[in-house]
Amino acid sequence: MTIDARLAELGITLPPAPAPLATYASAARIGNLLYISGQGPIADGKATIKGKLGGSVSEELGAAAARIGVINSLAVIRQAIGDLDKVSRIVKLNGYVNCIDTFERQHIVINGASELLVEVFGERGRHARAAIGTNALPMGIPVEIELIVEIRD
């Protein structure tokens, strides 16, 4: 099954790749590795979910924001290489969680991203990972997802 067919089976339609919000590239390729800049719940240059985990954002909403970050990342990958079937492996995911000081379940929130990658790519989607708590993220978003992807020509 192609990745596009798998996305359709999951009911996921990729949006256009989000434009960078500042002076950086959305993706950078070095050899067979593609580095994807941080993506979050942003559409048309605006945050669709805002707030802090442990505050106004529940773990479930945070996990949903992480999934949106992956969906936007997949749109960036498609824009960069043209075909998601060229992804041979998701190598690394860094997940940043905007949270209050006492929140300690970043790993649970970022599972929203990790689980979606495995749903889409199967074992090729299983990756190394970090889940990091921070006191702020751009535009007040609750989660930002950064990926390193191995690709084939």
HELIX and SHEET records of a PDB file:
HELIX    1   1 ILE A    3  GLU A    9  1                                   7    
HELIX    2   2 GLU A   59  ILE A   81  1                                  23    
HELIX    3   3 LEU A   84  LYS A   86  5                                   3    
HELIX    4   4 GLN A  106  PHE A  121  1                                  16    
HELIX    5   5 GLY A  122  GLY A  125  5                                   4    
HELIX    6   6 PRO A  138  GLY A  140  5                                   3    
SHEET    1   A 5 ALA A  27  ILE A  30  0                                        
SHEET    2   A 5 LEU A  33  GLN A  39 -1                                        
SHEET    3   A 5 VAL A 143  ILE A 151 -1                                        
SHEET    4   A 5 VAL A  87  ASN A  98 -1                                        
SHEET    5   A 5 ALA A 128  THR A 134  1                                        
SHEET    1   B 2 ILE A  42  ALA A  43  0                                        
SHEET    2   B 2 LYS A  46  ALA A  47 -1                                        
END                                                                             
